[in-house]
Amino acid sequence: MDKIKKNMKIAFFHELTPLSGARKVVEEYGKILGKEHTIDLYYVDDKEDVTISLFFNKIHYFKFARSNSRIYRDSISLIKLFFLHKKIAKIIKNEGYDFVFVSPSKFTQAPFILRFIDKSIYFCQEPLRIVYDPLFILPKNLNIFKRFYEKINRFNRKVIDKNNINKVKIILANSQFSKDNIKKAYGVNARVCYLGVDADKFKPLKSKKSTDILFIGEKEFIEGFDLLDKTMSLYKKIPILNFVSRDVNGVGISEKKLISEINKSKIVLTLSKSEPFGLIPIESMACEVPVIAVNEGGFKESVIDGKTGFLIDRKPEDLKKTINLLLVNDKLIAEMGKSGRELVLNKFTWTKSANKFLSLAKTII
């Protein structure tokens, strides 16, 4: 492992849901960097998070209750959040940190605190999708009043997000795909820092391959479930399918169970639309399970077509053909599985990600 300068004092800030890949970054970076540095965590939420690990030196929780009123959330709540971030920034400045690592906000995307911190590194997992992603264009069937409200709200959100991100010293992107989108949206250059996987946890187990296809996620349009549904309709005899989702507040399966389900599967599908990067492909490859992914977004950077899995067009016929190719060839599945784990160990571990992050951080220290 590359050597990292010891004994730095670093503040982490986040406003994230437990499910997100961005939240995983906070936890894994904290665990790795906390071995040689002093890491304090500052976070904002409506209740304290009992799942936060103890590798942080100090944990500072700031309560922020969101209203049930949409209009209130889109106006007064944002003003209150602005002043709360200003208060937190003052506390952080008084502690004399070497730098502050800032993650996205579930309230505003780029958080307000970026305006008040000088030595900040912002991991922009993706631009504000409701503004910049064509998939989130306003539906044509909205009535005139809802359309007007949504346009005003999205304009305000865009202004907040852009003003916040313009204050950042260093912006990280989780893929070249995200880097290009950040440049297009904000006109700024980001630096690619790939996400990782804990290969000591996500590893091949001696499990019977009882599932043909594993789909990890919700049965929603944005996650590409429509493609899987259309593909299965082409079969007379449907392959053995398994659907799982990650644990969020007791709903979904644990990480240990997820690893078990991946290992029981012959193939893992990743079909999300415009996925910035995605942990599922590298987690699956770490378990020596080949991945079939759509040939778009960050998947193009994590899956090597024909070696660790396949990249396909978003067409049911292509997906069916590729599934069939793998399901009749156990040797190919095994070969791709081994190549996938080798790729992860060489390129996509959390240690490599944390080292890359810290090497970039040194430029502002």
Summary of the structure (lengths in Angstrom):
residues: 365
radius of gyration: 21.2
end to end distance: 21.7
largest distance: 66.3
contacts: 1197
relative contact order: 0.12
helix: 43%
strand: 19%
